[in-house]
Amino acid sequence: MTEEKDTCIEDENMIRIGMIGADSTHTEAWTQLVNPADSPLHGRAQVVKLWGEDAEQARSKAAEWQIAEVVGTPAEALTDVDLAMVVNRYGDDHPPHARLAIEAGLPTFVDKPFANEMEDVHSLVNLAAERSVPLMSCSALRYAGEVLELQERMKGFGALNSAIISGAAAGDFPDPRALHPFFYGVHAVELLHTLLGGGAEAVTTRRTARCDIGLVHYADGRQGVINLLHETPGLYHGAVFGAEGWGEADIVDGSRFYTETLARVIQMAESGEPPFPIAWSVEVMAMMAALVRSAEEGGRTVQIGRFGQ
């Protein structure tokens, strides 16, 4: 059943967003950036349709954030829109909905984590390539304001040697799916990839009851450290070290990293080009998979290539 409100598109050039998923705080985190008249990206896009597994939850969020339609099926959220955003809270819900969006030919953003299985990651990427559909997935930390500012400073650091990233290992929500290491761990891995770049070859992880420490090996001698904390008050921190300088980013401005990320998602819908190669997302997920596999195998070094990077 579809419920409509009087909200309307003010500009025919505005990107119309169909959103799938109402069970995450990201539903409102993204919508509040475009729908209210005083929002930072208002006028560029608008969330016009929302589907959520819990219809009452979807209706409540739609009423609060001026979403015109709450629809009865995920497929309905993908009709008469310009951009699909798959924002279900948990990664195992993403693949079927992202597949629907890609098959509909819509530029598609898949919230973190891309998926919980590398097989699904590759399947979605291959489908998007076959259909020539722009596809983007990342943690919003890639575009945190503090990270963007650090990247500017990094231009004077010379050849990069290493980076150390710290963040939460898992969520503390009642749903056991929050314990899946991809759920929060991917934030730290995304941040490492953003700061140190691509080309990771292998991961060696040391796991204790307090933390997982992953040492990421690169062919050219760079090394990254991913510090996933099992108990933390909540932090994301990165430090990068070069031959001629170093710097760090303590990420605290959540509103900016959502805004910066969504601006690039909208640009993808406008231009038909993702802001970075989808291969970067595949590498991030492969690094995460290798980190977990190494921990599960007692700290044995695991080659990232085994996950089809």
Disulfide bonds with the S-S distance in Angstrom:
none
